[in-house]
Amino acid sequence: MHDYTSLSDFKSSEAREKFVQWQKLSAQFESDSLNLENMRMKYSQSSAAAKQSMKNDILTLEQRMENEQLQLDDMIKEVRAVEYESLNK
């Protein structure tokens, strides 16, 4: 099996579509990661009162990212399974 470098490498249209969905969620995850990094930097430089108000936002984003990571893991496994199945028909 080889690494796919473009969408045209996929033989299965279903796997291709699922991979596009994975790419979108992956981009969202990267954006959230940068946002979280910025929020943590601001948090570390803030007053105690400001930290208290930022805490929930940071925790919410961390939780969302945890869920996104689980989704990404599941999605890429599904992409591989669908593509593998189409190659072995």
C-alpha positions in Angstrom: 0.0 0.0 0.0 1.3 3.5 -0.8 0.7 6.9 0.7 -2.0 9.0 -1.1 -0.8 12.4 -2.1 -3.9 13.7 -3.8 -7.6 13.0 -4.0 -7.2 11.4 -7.4 -5.2 8.6 -5.8 -8.5 7.3 -4.2 -10.2 4.5 -6.1 -13.4 4.8 -4.0 -15.5 7.9 -4.4 -16.9 7.2 -0.9 -13.4 7.1 0.6 -12.5 10.3 -1.3 -15.6 12.1 0.1 -14.8 10.9 3.6 -11.2 12.1 3.3 -12.4 15.6 2.3 -14.6 15.6 5.4 -11.5 14.5 7.4 -9.5 17.3 5.8 -12.1 19.9 6.9 -12.2 18.7 10.4 -8.4 18.5 10.5 -8.2 22.2 9.4 -10.7 23.1 12.1 -8.6 21.2 14.7 -5.5 23.1 13.6 -7.3 26.4 13.9 -8.6 25.5 17.3 -5.1 24.5 18.3 -3.7 27.9 17.4 -6.6 29.6 19.1 -6.0 27.5 22.3 -2.3 28.4 22.2 -3.2 32.1 22.1 -5.8 31.8 24.8 -3.3 30.0 27.1 -0.6 32.7 26.4 -3.1 35.4 27.3 -4.2 33.5 30.4 -0.6 33.2 31.6 -0.2 37.0 31.4 -3.6 37.9 32.9 -4.8 39.0 36.3 -6.5 36.6 38.6 -9.9 38.0 37.8 -9.3 37.8 34.0 -8.0 34.2 34.5 -11.3 33.3 36.2 -13.3 34.5 33.2 -11.0 32.8 30.7 -10.9 29.5 32.4 -14.3 28.2 31.1 -13.5 29.2 27.5 -10.2 27.4 27.6 -11.7 24.3 29.2 -14.5 24.3 26.6 -12.1 24.5 23.7 -9.9 21.8 25.2 -12.9 19.5 25.5 -14.0 20.3 21.9 -10.5 19.6 20.6 -10.4 16.3 22.5 -13.6 15.3 20.7 -12.3 16.5 17.4 -9.2 14.4 17.8 -11.3 11.3 18.5 -13.4 12.0 15.5 -10.3 12.5 13.3 -8.9 9.2 14.4 -12.2 7.4 13.7 -12.7 9.2 10.4 -9.3 8.3 9.0 -9.8 4.6 10.0 -13.0 4.7 8.1 -11.4 6.2 5.1 -8.8 3.5 5.1 -11.4 0.7 5.6 -13.6 2.0 2.7 -10.7 2.4 0.4 -9.2 -1.0 1.3 -12.5 -2.6 0.7 -12.8 -1.0 -2.7 -9.3 -2.2 -3.7 -10.1 -5.8 -2.7 -13.3 -6.2 -4.7 
